[in-house]
Amino acid sequence: MTEEEKKNKTKDEDKDQDTEEENDDLKVDMPEPNRVTMPAEDVKEQPDYLKVFANFYISEFNQHDLEIINLYDTNSNMVDINHYLMNNIHFPRKQLINHVLQYHDYNFQNILDEIVKKEDIDPKNMKTYKDWDTWYEKRRAQIPRSLS
């Protein structure tokens, strides 16, 4: 090795050593992240008749056909339910039913209570979607039509 190569090699080693010292000064110790997971939410068990009615309601909501049910809403229950549905409509129907009943079961129950007061039906006997659909169409047929 020539003298010049030795000097260059020594300079390079000095630079490496300086860089390592600088890197030690700039080194940041990152703490381990604290991971927090939310516990799974307990879903209240709902009666079957309420699930069936919620399924029917959501179907009518999707079809923009809640006029008849609106006749039984005395305390803005539908506003609460519809607001929740609009914000969570991306859920599959089965999940949406569970979720909406988790937070708005009392709204559905209030509507059902009004239906019971004004109509001759028992929601507990309405076991299928078809039962509610049949009742809804019969109720719609009772609305007088205009001649114009």
Secondary structure by P-SEA (a helix, b strand, c coil): ccaaaaaaaaaaaaaaaaaaaaaaaabbbbcccbbbbbcccccccccaaaaaaaaaaaaaaaaccaaaaaaacccaaaaaaaaaaaacccccaaaaaaaaaaccaaaaaaaaaaaaacccccccccccaaaaaaaaaaaaaacccccc
